[in-house]
């Protein structure tokens, strides 16, 4: 027996870990609850999973694993009810769950709610029993409404409930950076309450198998190129997009290509039971590819590894996706993934490294990437190895459970140790979250500009020009750091020094100029004396309004010198004076400075790559 010294409750009102997967209301959340609960027992937790009783034959309590129980709570009729119709049953769920806890005299340290209705139950239980709770939403009502519009059958009251939960939960768990953005931008969630912890994959369930062997198990043709689509059979999953891409690909390729679609409400595909199958079959017939599309029906998890391994490529192009576990499962098996550039998929799939990202609802873009992967065995093998490593290093359920355990401990230690400790922990978390948020926004806004800045520096150095850098205070140190990386080396040890000078480094010049001409002129005077036409001036300012950097840029423009501003807080006056402005999207000085160092390091690495690899500047013998 395991030493299970801590007790927590999961609430997953519609997604039981006992349910069969692939149906309309059975998918990633069921797996998430099951695998996380099981892994948490390794960290000393005993987990009770509370879910709605939807069958009169279900026992009240099921021992799922050593340390994990599933507890069926009566709420409404003991039969299947669409999750869109469950909200009115949550009051009864709450009352009966509280009764169970009190009758059994169970002391839970914490509740982890899954989905907004479970979180509503958890919030009401917190009021009644004072048990803290965290929530993984798995999907958000406002995001769903944006994409599904009138097809979304959840009531509008969902939005207000989610807004309430964002404020009352002890922590809200973002499964990917997009979740974080949606929490803060759509729901005004307090940043210090958000913890980003992704989904995971079980490497005992999903692992590489020789493709030939996997195809023998399934009885597949060894010579066909196989595209796999696997998941819930609902319109928003974008399966129609894959069929359309197959039609485009079939027109320009002579290869024998097959699309295998796994999922549905029954083991044998049946359009009467799963209407989406009927709609997709009609689409395939209309596009002339019905003979290339195979519907495989619902499959048990112990069968799925053979499907992933037998495929040449896995495709998942939903309209939106809170996280998406199937891409991780495919990657764990070593199958490259082409996924929508949305939600969690654009976080889990490394574009160009473990697969490709494409816009949703764009079959032409998908067909292009499918063609690239299916026609290039070397590329397929490279992505395969990268996919396996990425999952092992970042997305196993053991890693995720460890992160979740640390989060649970933070919450419970605050309760046990008092407010002082809690405030300190919140400060630590707030700073990490703030930097993570700034990093994500900077990536979205400045990736192209950072690349352009590096090219300008390379052009300058190839033309025998020099890089000058300046700034004040911490930015002065950053300027010297930048120059030190160029003159010395960054990633490449054996390469020549590059021509660069920090205008902040000569204290004799700076003090003389400050005394004789005024502090605003200390950099402008040096630019006047040293700058030549092919040079680049880099000005670093967290505010964008440093007077002496402004004057230096004005002087640089007189001499036809290119100016790059590394800035913050909107960019200030320097933004308009910069030929390239890298403005960190933050008003916090500390965060801007931290991002400036990251930008400097990125530019240095790009400069080395472009100079000595792409432009083949001679390296020392």
C-alpha positions as CSV (number, residue, x, y, z in Angstrom):
1,X,0.0,0.0,0.0
2,X,1.1,3.6,-0.7
3,X,1.7,6.0,2.1
4,X,-1.2,8.4,1.4
5,X,-1.0,11.1,4.1
6,X,-3.0,13.8,2.3
7,X,-6.5,13.8,1.1
8,X,-8.0,15.9,-1.7
9,X,-11.3,15.9,-3.7
10,X,-11.7,16.2,-7.5
11,X,-15.0,17.3,-8.9
12,X,-15.7,16.4,-12.5
13,X,-19.5,16.6,-12.8
14,X,-19.9,15.3,-16.4
15,X,-16.5,13.7,-17.2
16,X,-16.0,10.5,-15.2
17,X,-12.7,8.7,-15.4
18,X,-14.8,5.5,-15.8
19,X,-16.5,6.7,-19.0
20,X,-15.7,5.4,-22.5
21,X,-13.9,7.9,-24.7
22,X,-14.7,9.4,-28.1
23,X,-18.3,10.4,-27.5
24,X,-19.7,13.9,-27.6
25,X,-19.2,14.5,-23.9
26,X,-16.3,12.1,-23.3
27,X,-12.8,13.2,-24.2
28,X,-9.7,14.9,-22.8
29,X,-11.2,16.0,-19.5
30,X,-11.9,12.4,-18.6
31,X,-8.3,11.4,-19.3
32,X,-7.0,14.4,-17.5
33,X,-8.9,13.6,-14.3
34,X,-8.0,9.9,-14.5
35,X,-4.3,10.3,-15.1
36,X,-3.7,13.3,-12.8
37,X,-5.5,11.5,-9.9
38,X,-3.4,8.4,-10.4
39,X,-0.1,10.3,-10.6
40,X,-0.9,12.3,-7.5
41,X,-0.9,9.2,-5.4
42,X,2.9,9.0,-6.0
43,X,3.1,12.3,-4.1
44,X,1.2,11.0,-1.1
45,X,-2.3,12.1,-2.0
46,X,-5.5,10.1,-1.7
47,X,-7.9,11.3,-4.3
48,X,-11.7,11.1,-4.3
49,X,-13.2,11.9,-7.7
50,X,-16.8,13.2,-7.4
51,X,-18.9,12.8,-10.5
52,X,-22.6,12.7,-11.4
53,X,-24.4,9.3,-11.2
54,X,-25.7,8.8,-14.8
55,X,-26.6,5.1,-14.5
56,X,-28.7,3.4,-11.8
57,X,-26.4,0.4,-11.9
58,X,-23.3,2.3,-10.9
59,X,-22.2,1.7,-7.3
60,X,-21.9,4.7,-5.1
61,X,-18.1,4.3,-4.7
62,X,-15.7,2.6,-7.1
63,X,-12.1,1.9,-6.2
64,X,-10.4,3.0,-9.4
65,X,-6.7,2.6,-8.3
66,X,-4.8,2.2,-5.1
67,X,-5.5,5.6,-3.5
68,X,-8.1,6.8,-6.1
69,X,-11.9,6.4,-5.7
70,X,-14.8,7.5,-7.9
71,X,-17.8,8.6,-5.9
72,X,-21.1,8.9,-7.8
73,X,-23.3,11.8,-6.6
74,X,-27.0,11.8,-7.3
75,X,-28.0,15.0,-9.1
76,X,-31.1,14.7,-11.3
77,X,-32.1,11.6,-13.2
78,X,-29.7,8.6,-13.1
79,X,-29.3,8.7,-16.8
80,X,-27.3,10.4,-19.5
81,X,-27.9,14.2,-19.6
82,X,-26.2,16.5,-22.0
83,X,-23.6,18.6,-20.2
84,X,-25.3,21.7,-21.6
85,X,-28.4,20.8,-19.5
86,X,-26.6,20.0,-16.2
87,X,-26.3,23.4,-14.7
88,X,-29.7,23.3,-13.0
89,X,-28.7,20.1,-11.2
90,X,-25.6,21.5,-9.5
91,X,-27.4,22.7,-6.4
92,X,-28.5,19.1,-5.8
93,X,-25.0,17.9,-6.5
94,X,-23.6,20.3,-4.0
95,X,-26.0,19.3,-1.2
96,X,-25.4,15.6,-1.8
97,X,-21.6,16.0,-1.9
98,X,-21.6,17.9,1.3
99,X,-23.8,15.2,2.9
100,X,-21.3,12.6,1.8
101,X,-18.4,14.5,3.2
102,X,-20.1,15.1,6.5
103,X,-21.5,11.6,6.9
104,X,-18.1,10.0,6.2
105,X,-16.4,12.7,8.3
106,X,-13.7,13.2,5.6
107,X,-11.2,16.1,6.0
108,X,-10.2,17.3,2.5
109,X,-7.2,19.6,2.4
110,X,-8.3,21.0,-1.0
111,X,-10.8,20.6,-3.8
112,X,-9.6,20.5,-7.5
113,X,-12.6,21.4,-9.7
114,X,-12.8,20.5,-13.4
115,X,-15.1,22.5,-15.6
116,X,-17.1,25.6,-14.6
117,X,-20.0,23.6,-13.1
118,X,-17.7,21.6,-10.9
119,X,-16.1,24.9,-9.9
120,X,-19.5,26.3,-9.0
121,X,-20.0,23.3,-6.7
122,X,-16.5,23.8,-5.2
123,X,-17.2,27.5,-4.6
124,X,-20.4,26.8,-2.7
125,X,-18.7,24.0,-0.7
126,X,-15.9,26.4,0.2
127,X,-18.5,28.7,1.7
128,X,-20.1,25.9,3.7
129,X,-17.1,23.8,4.7
130,X,-14.2,26.3,4.3
131,X,-12.2,24.0,1.9
132,X,-10.0,25.9,-0.5
133,X,-10.3,25.0,-4.2
134,X,-8.5,25.3,-7.5
135,X,-10.1,25.0,-10.9
136,X,-9.0,23.7,-14.3
137,X,-11.7,25.0,-16.6
138,X,-10.8,22.8,-19.7
139,X,-12.9,25.2,-21.8
140,X,-14.3,28.7,-21.3
141,X,-17.8,29.9,-22.1
142,X,-16.9,33.2,-23.7
143,X,-14.3,31.5,-26.0
144,X,-16.8,28.8,-26.9
145,X,-19.5,31.4,-27.7
146,X,-17.0,33.4,-29.9
147,X,-16.3,30.3,-32.1
148,X,-19.6,28.3,-31.9
149,X,-22.0,31.3,-31.8
150,X,-25.6,30.0,-31.9
151,X,-24.4,26.4,-31.9
152,X,-23.3,26.9,-28.3
153,X,-26.2,25.6,-26.2
154,X,-24.9,26.6,-22.7
155,X,-26.9,29.3,-21.0
156,X,-25.5,32.9,-20.8
157,X,-25.4,32.5,-17.0
158,X,-22.2,30.4,-17.6
159,X,-20.3,33.7,-18.2
160,X,-21.2,35.2,-14.8
161,X,-20.4,31.9,-13.0
162,X,-17.0,31.8,-14.6
163,X,-16.4,35.4,-13.7
164,X,-17.3,34.6,-10.1
165,X,-15.1,31.6,-10.0
166,X,-12.1,33.6,-11.3
167,X,-12.4,35.8,-8.2
168,X,-13.3,33.2,-5.5
169,X,-11.0,30.3,-6.4
170,X,-7.7,30.1,-4.5
171,X,-6.0,29.4,-7.9
172,X,-7.2,29.1,-11.5
173,X,-5.1,26.8,-13.7
174,X,-4.2,27.9,-17.2
175,X,-3.4,24.9,-19.4
176,X,-1.5,27.0,-21.9
177,X,-0.5,30.7,-22.6
178,X,-3.7,31.2,-24.5
179,X,-5.7,30.3,-21.4
180,X,-3.8,32.8,-19.4
181,X,-4.6,35.5,-21.9
182,X,-8.3,34.6,-22.0
183,X,-8.5,34.6,-18.1
184,X,-7.1,38.1,-17.9
185,X,-8.5,39.7,-21.0
186,X,-12.0,38.2,-21.1
187,X,-12.6,37.6,-17.3
188,X,-10.3,40.1,-15.6
189,X,-8.9,37.3,-13.5
190,X,-6.3,38.4,-10.9
191,X,-2.9,37.6,-12.3
192,X,-1.5,36.4,-9.0
193,X,-4.2,33.7,-8.9
194,X,-3.2,32.1,-12.2
195,X,-0.9,29.2,-12.4
196,X,0.1,27.8,-15.8
197,X,0.2,23.9,-15.7
198,X,-0.3,22.0,-19.0
199,X,-1.9,18.7,-19.7
200,X,0.2,15.5,-19.8
201,X,0.6,12.2,-21.5
202,X,1.2,8.8,-20.0
203,X,4.3,7.1,-21.4
204,X,3.1,3.7,-20.3
205,X,0.1,4.1,-22.6
206,X,1.8,5.9,-25.5
207,X,5.3,5.0,-26.7
208,X,7.1,4.4,-30.0
209,X,6.3,1.1,-31.8
210,X,7.8,0.1,-35.2
211,X,5.4,1.4,-37.8
212,X,5.4,-1.8,-39.8
213,X,4.5,-3.8,-36.6
214,X,1.7,-1.3,-35.7
215,X,0.3,-1.7,-39.2
216,X,0.4,-5.5,-39.0
217,X,-1.6,-5.3,-35.8
218,X,-4.2,-3.1,-37.4
219,X,-4.2,-4.9,-40.8
220,X,-3.2,-1.8,-42.7
221,X,-1.6,-1.6,-46.1
222,X,2.2,-1.2,-45.5
223,X,2.5,1.0,-48.7
224,X,-0.1,3.6,-48.1
225,X,0.6,7.0,-46.7
226,X,-1.8,7.3,-43.7
227,X,-3.1,10.5,-42.1
228,X,-4.7,10.0,-38.7
229,X,-7.5,12.1,-37.2
230,X,-8.5,11.0,-33.7
231,X,-10.9,12.6,-31.1
232,X,-14.4,13.6,-30.4
233,X,-16.8,13.6,-33.3
234,X,-18.1,17.2,-33.1
235,X,-18.1,19.9,-35.7
236,X,-15.7,22.2,-34.0
237,X,-12.9,19.6,-34.0
238,X,-12.4,20.5,-37.7
239,X,-12.5,17.0,-39.2
240,X,-14.2,18.4,-42.3
241,X,-11.1,20.5,-42.8
242,X,-8.9,17.4,-42.9
243,X,-11.2,15.8,-45.5
244,X,-11.0,18.9,-47.7
245,X,-7.2,18.9,-47.4
246,X,-7.1,15.3,-48.4
247,X,-9.1,16.2,-51.6
248,X,-6.6,19.0,-52.4
249,X,-3.7,16.7,-51.8
250,X,-5.2,13.9,-53.9
251,X,-5.4,16.1,-56.9
252,X,-1.7,16.9,-56.9
253,X,-0.2,13.7,-55.6
254,X,-0.1,10.2,-57.2
255,X,0.7,8.6,-53.9
256,X,-1.7,6.2,-52.2
257,X,-3.0,8.2,-49.3
258,X,-5.6,7.2,-46.7
259,X,-7.3,9.3,-44.0
260,X,-8.3,7.2,-40.9
261,X,-10.8,8.9,-38.5
262,X,-11.1,7.4,-35.1
263,X,-13.9,8.4,-32.7
264,X,-17.6,8.3,-32.3
265,X,-20.3,7.0,-29.9
266,X,-19.9,3.3,-30.9
267,X,-17.1,0.8,-31.6
268,X,-18.5,0.2,-35.0
269,X,-18.9,3.5,-36.9
270,X,-22.7,4.2,-37.2
271,X,-24.1,7.5,-38.6
272,X,-27.4,6.8,-36.8
273,X,-25.6,6.8,-33.4
274,X,-23.0,9.5,-34.3
275,X,-24.6,11.9,-36.8
276,X,-21.3,13.7,-37.4
277,X,-20.1,10.6,-39.2
278,X,-22.9,10.9,-41.7
279,X,-22.2,14.5,-42.4
280,X,-18.5,13.8,-42.9
281,X,-19.2,10.8,-45.2
282,X,-21.4,13.0,-47.4
283,X,-18.6,15.6,-47.6
284,X,-16.1,13.0,-48.6
285,X,-18.4,11.6,-51.3
286,X,-19.0,15.1,-52.6
287,X,-15.3,15.8,-52.8
288,X,-14.6,12.4,-54.5
289,X,-12.4,11.0,-51.8
290,X,-14.9,8.7,-50.0
291,X,-12.7,5.7,-51.1
292,X,-9.7,7.3,-49.3
293,X,-11.5,7.9,-46.0
294,X,-11.9,5.2,-43.3
295,X,-14.1,5.7,-40.2
296,X,-12.7,3.4,-37.5
297,X,-15.2,4.1,-34.8
298,X,-14.5,4.4,-31.1
299,X,-11.3,2.7,-29.8
300,X,-10.1,1.8,-26.3
301,X,-7.0,3.5,-25.0
302,X,-5.0,0.3,-25.2
303,X,-5.7,0.2,-28.9
304,X,-4.8,3.9,-29.6
305,X,-1.1,3.5,-29.5
306,X,-1.2,1.2,-32.5
307,X,-3.2,3.9,-34.5
308,X,-0.8,6.7,-33.6
309,X,2.3,4.6,-34.4
310,X,0.9,3.2,-37.7
311,X,0.2,6.7,-39.1
312,X,2.7,8.8,-41.0
313,X,1.2,12.0,-39.6
314,X,-1.4,13.0,-37.1
315,X,-3.7,15.9,-37.8
316,X,-5.7,18.0,-35.3
317,X,-7.2,21.2,-36.7
318,X,-10.0,22.3,-34.5
319,X,-11.5,25.8,-34.6
320,X,-10.3,26.4,-31.1
321,X,-8.8,24.1,-28.4
322,X,-8.3,24.8,-24.7
323,X,-5.4,22.3,-24.7
324,X,-5.7,19.2,-26.8
325,X,-4.3,15.9,-25.5
326,X,-4.3,13.9,-28.7
327,X,-1.3,15.8,-30.2
328,X,0.7,15.0,-27.1
329,X,-0.3,11.3,-27.4
330,X,0.8,11.2,-31.1
331,X,4.1,13.0,-30.3
332,X,4.8,10.5,-27.5
333,X,4.5,7.7,-30.1
334,X,6.9,9.6,-32.4
335,X,4.3,10.7,-34.9
336,X,4.6,14.2,-36.3
337,X,1.6,16.5,-35.7
338,X,0.0,19.1,-37.9
339,X,-2.2,21.1,-35.7
340,X,-4.2,24.3,-35.7
341,X,-2.4,27.4,-34.5
342,X,-4.8,27.8,-31.6
343,X,-5.0,27.4,-27.9
344,X,-3.0,24.6,-26.3
345,X,-2.0,23.1,-29.7
346,X,0.2,26.0,-30.6
347,X,1.9,25.5,-27.2
348,X,2.4,21.8,-27.3
349,X,3.4,21.4,-31.0
350,X,6.7,23.1,-31.7
351,X,6.3,24.5,-35.2
352,X,8.9,23.1,-37.6
353,X,10.4,20.9,-34.8
354,X,7.8,18.3,-33.8
355,X,5.3,19.1,-36.6
356,X,3.7,22.1,-38.1
357,X,1.0,24.7,-37.1
358,X,-1.5,25.9,-39.6
359,X,-4.5,28.2,-39.4
360,X,-7.8,26.5,-38.6
361,X,-10.4,26.2,-41.4
362,X,-7.7,26.5,-44.0
363,X,-7.5,23.2,-46.0
364,X,-5.0,24.6,-48.5
365,X,-2.4,25.4,-45.8
366,X,-3.0,21.9,-44.3
367,X,-2.6,20.2,-47.6
368,X,0.7,22.0,-48.2
369,X,2.1,20.8,-44.9
370,X,0.8,17.3,-45.4
371,X,2.5,17.2,-48.8
372,X,5.7,18.4,-47.2
373,X,5.7,15.7,-44.5
374,X,4.4,12.7,-46.6
375,X,6.9,13.3,-49.4
376,X,10.0,13.7,-47.2
377,X,11.0,10.7,-45.1
378,X,14.1,12.5,-43.7
379,X,12.0,15.3,-42.4
380,X,9.4,12.9,-41.0
381,X,12.2,11.1,-39.1
382,X,13.7,14.3,-37.7
383,X,10.3,15.5,-36.4
384,X,9.6,12.1,-34.9
385,X,12.7,12.2,-32.7
386,X,12.1,15.8,-31.7
387,X,8.5,15.0,-30.8
388,X,9.5,12.1,-28.5
389,X,12.1,14.3,-26.7
390,X,9.7,17.2,-26.2
391,X,7.1,15.0,-24.6
392,X,9.6,13.3,-22.3
393,X,11.1,16.6,-21.2
394,X,7.9,18.7,-20.7
395,X,4.6,16.8,-20.8
396,X,4.6,13.6,-18.9
397,X,1.9,13.2,-16.2
398,X,4.6,12.7,-13.6
399,X,6.0,16.1,-14.4
400,X,2.5,17.7,-14.4
401,X,1.6,16.0,-11.1
402,X,4.8,17.4,-9.6
403,X,3.9,20.9,-10.7
404,X,0.3,20.4,-9.4
405,X,1.6,19.2,-6.0
406,X,3.7,22.3,-5.6
407,X,0.7,24.4,-6.3
408,X,-1.4,22.5,-3.8
409,X,1.3,22.8,-1.2
410,X,1.5,26.6,-1.7
411,X,-2.3,26.9,-1.0
412,X,-2.4,24.6,2.0
413,X,0.8,26.1,3.5
414,X,-0.7,29.6,3.3
415,X,-3.7,28.3,5.3
416,X,-1.6,26.5,7.9
417,X,1.3,29.0,8.2
418,X,-0.7,32.3,8.2
419,X,-1.0,35.4,6.1
420,X,2.7,36.5,6.2
421,X,3.8,33.3,4.4
422,X,0.9,33.6,2.0
423,X,1.8,37.1,1.0
424,X,5.4,36.1,0.4
425,X,4.3,33.2,-1.8
426,X,1.9,35.5,-3.7
427,X,4.7,37.9,-4.4
428,X,6.9,35.2,-5.8
429,X,4.1,33.9,-8.0
430,X,3.1,37.3,-9.1
431,X,6.6,38.1,-10.3
432,X,6.9,34.9,-12.2
433,X,3.5,35.3,-13.8
434,X,4.2,38.9,-14.8
435,X,7.4,37.9,-16.5
436,X,5.8,35.0,-18.3
437,X,3.0,37.2,-19.5
438,X,5.4,39.8,-20.8
439,X,7.4,37.1,-22.5
440,X,4.3,35.8,-24.4
441,X,3.2,39.2,-25.4
442,X,6.7,40.2,-26.5
443,X,7.0,37.1,-28.6
444,X,3.7,37.8,-30.4
445,X,4.4,41.5,-31.0
446,X,8.2,41.7,-31.6
447,X,9.4,38.4,-33.2
448,X,9.6,40.0,-36.7
449,X,11.2,43.2,-35.4
450,X,13.8,41.3,-33.4
451,X,14.8,39.4,-36.6
452,X,14.9,42.6,-38.6
453,X,17.1,44.2,-35.9
454,X,19.6,41.3,-36.0
455,X,19.8,41.7,-39.8
456,X,20.5,45.4,-39.5
457,X,23.4,44.6,-37.1
458,X,24.7,41.9,-39.5
459,X,24.6,44.3,-42.5
460,X,26.5,46.8,-40.5
461,X,29.2,44.4,-39.5
462,X,29.6,43.0,-43.0
463,X,30.0,46.6,-44.3
464,X,32.9,47.0,-41.8
465,X,30.8,49.3,-39.6
466,X,30.5,49.2,-35.8
467,X,27.7,48.8,-33.3
468,X,27.4,51.5,-30.6
469,X,25.2,51.1,-27.6
470,X,24.0,53.4,-24.8
471,X,21.6,53.7,-21.9
472,X,21.3,54.9,-18.3
473,X,21.4,53.1,-15.0
474,X,20.5,49.4,-15.5
475,X,20.3,50.1,-19.2
476,X,23.9,51.3,-19.2
477,X,24.8,47.9,-17.8
478,X,22.7,46.3,-20.5
479,X,24.5,48.3,-23.2
480,X,27.9,47.1,-21.9
481,X,26.6,43.6,-21.6
482,X,25.4,43.7,-25.3
483,X,28.8,45.0,-26.4
484,X,30.6,42.4,-24.3
485,X,28.7,39.6,-26.1
486,X,29.6,41.0,-29.5
487,X,33.3,41.8,-28.9
488,X,33.7,38.6,-26.9
489,X,31.4,35.8,-27.9
490,X,27.9,34.5,-27.2
491,X,27.1,31.0,-28.3
492,X,30.0,30.5,-30.6
493,X,33.3,30.2,-28.8
494,X,35.7,30.2,-31.8
495,X,34.8,33.2,-33.8
496,X,36.4,36.7,-34.3
497,X,35.5,39.6,-32.1
498,X,32.9,41.9,-33.6
499,X,33.2,45.7,-33.8
500,X,31.2,47.2,-31.0
501,X,31.6,50.0,-28.4
502,X,29.6,51.0,-25.3
503,X,29.2,54.8,-25.1
504,X,28.6,54.3,-21.3
505,X,32.0,52.7,-20.6
506,X,34.5,55.7,-20.7
507,X,33.9,57.5,-17.4
508,X,36.5,60.2,-18.3
509,X,34.7,61.1,-21.5
510,X,31.3,60.9,-19.8
511,X,32.2,63.1,-16.9
512,X,34.0,65.7,-19.1
513,X,31.1,65.9,-21.5
514,X,28.5,66.0,-18.7
515,X,30.5,68.9,-17.0
516,X,31.2,70.9,-20.2
517,X,28.1,70.2,-22.4
518,X,25.4,68.9,-20.0
519,X,24.3,65.4,-19.2
520,X,21.9,65.3,-22.2
521,X,24.8,65.5,-24.6
522,X,27.1,62.7,-23.2
523,X,26.1,60.2,-25.9
524,X,25.3,62.7,-28.7
525,X,28.8,64.1,-28.5
526,X,30.4,60.6,-28.8
527,X,28.1,59.8,-31.8
528,X,29.2,63.1,-33.4
529,X,32.9,62.1,-32.9
530,X,32.8,58.4,-33.6
531,X,29.8,57.5,-35.9
532,X,30.1,56.7,-39.6
533,X,27.5,56.0,-42.2
534,X,27.4,52.1,-42.0
535,X,27.2,52.1,-38.2
536,X,24.3,51.2,-35.9
537,X,23.3,52.9,-32.7
538,X,21.4,50.9,-30.2
539,X,19.6,52.9,-27.5
540,X,18.3,51.1,-24.4
541,X,15.6,52.9,-22.3
542,X,12.9,51.3,-20.1
543,X,10.8,54.5,-20.4
544,X,11.7,55.4,-24.0
545,X,12.2,59.0,-22.8
546,X,15.9,59.1,-21.7
547,X,17.0,62.6,-22.7
548,X,20.6,61.8,-23.5
549,X,19.6,58.8,-25.7
550,X,17.0,61.0,-27.5
551,X,19.8,63.5,-28.3
552,X,22.1,60.7,-29.4
553,X,19.5,59.4,-31.8
554,X,18.9,62.8,-33.3
555,X,22.7,63.2,-33.9
556,X,22.8,59.7,-35.4
557,X,20.1,60.6,-37.9
558,X,22.3,63.6,-39.0
559,X,25.0,61.1,-39.9
560,X,22.7,58.6,-41.6
561,X,23.3,56.0,-38.8
562,X,20.6,53.4,-38.3
563,X,19.0,53.6,-34.8
564,X,17.5,50.6,-32.9
565,X,15.6,51.3,-29.8
566,X,15.2,48.7,-27.1
567,X,12.4,50.2,-25.1
568,X,9.5,49.8,-22.7
569,X,6.3,51.5,-21.4
570,X,4.9,52.4,-24.8
571,X,8.2,53.4,-26.3
572,X,8.1,57.1,-25.4
573,X,9.8,59.7,-27.7
574,X,12.5,57.2,-28.7
575,X,9.9,55.0,-30.5
576,X,9.4,57.7,-33.2
577,X,13.1,58.3,-33.5
578,X,14.0,54.6,-33.9
579,X,14.3,53.0,-37.3
580,X,13.5,49.7,-35.5
581,X,11.7,50.0,-32.2
582,X,11.6,46.9,-29.9
583,X,9.0,48.1,-27.3
584,X,8.4,45.5,-24.5
585,X,4.6,45.5,-23.8
586,X,4.9,46.2,-20.1
587,X,4.8,49.2,-17.8
588,X,6.7,47.5,-15.1
589,X,10.4,48.7,-15.1
590,X,11.7,45.4,-13.6
591,X,9.9,43.3,-16.2
592,X,11.0,45.6,-19.1
593,X,14.7,45.2,-17.9
594,X,14.4,41.5,-17.7
595,X,12.9,41.3,-21.2
596,X,15.6,43.6,-22.5
597,X,18.3,41.1,-21.5
598,X,16.3,38.4,-23.3
599,X,16.1,40.5,-26.5
600,X,19.8,41.3,-26.3
601,X,20.7,37.6,-26.0
602,X,18.4,36.7,-28.9
603,X,19.9,39.3,-31.2
604,X,23.4,38.2,-30.3
605,X,22.6,34.6,-31.1
606,X,20.9,35.6,-34.4
607,X,23.9,37.8,-35.3
608,X,26.3,34.9,-34.8
609,X,24.1,32.5,-36.8
610,X,23.7,34.9,-39.7
611,X,27.3,36.1,-39.9
612,X,29.2,32.8,-39.5
613,X,26.7,30.2,-40.8
614,X,24.5,31.9,-43.4
615,X,27.0,34.5,-44.6
616,X,29.9,32.1,-44.0
617,X,32.2,34.8,-42.6
618,X,35.6,33.0,-42.1
619,X,36.2,31.5,-38.7
620,X,39.7,31.2,-37.2
621,X,41.7,28.2,-38.2
